[in-house]
Amino acid sequence: MALTEAQRKANDKYIKEHYRQVKLSMPNEEADELEKHCADYGYTKAGFIRQAIREKMARDGAATGEVEP
């Protein structure tokens, strides 16, 4: 079912207030590997990348409880 104009505007407003795009550049070969991996396992690229970031941040902060640069 298609969104009404009011629903679309509400969605756009929510996204604008709660999300930010982060640009990621990588070599073509790595991008191809990422696309294949995500397709093979049924992940979206954005979801896979967000999960990988969360896991890495958790590991970085796991030893001390704080994230250090």
ABEGO torsion letter per residue (X at the ends): XBBBAAAAAAAAAAAAAABBBBBBBBBAAAAAAAAAAAAAAGBBAAAAAAAAAAAAAAAAAAAAGBBBX
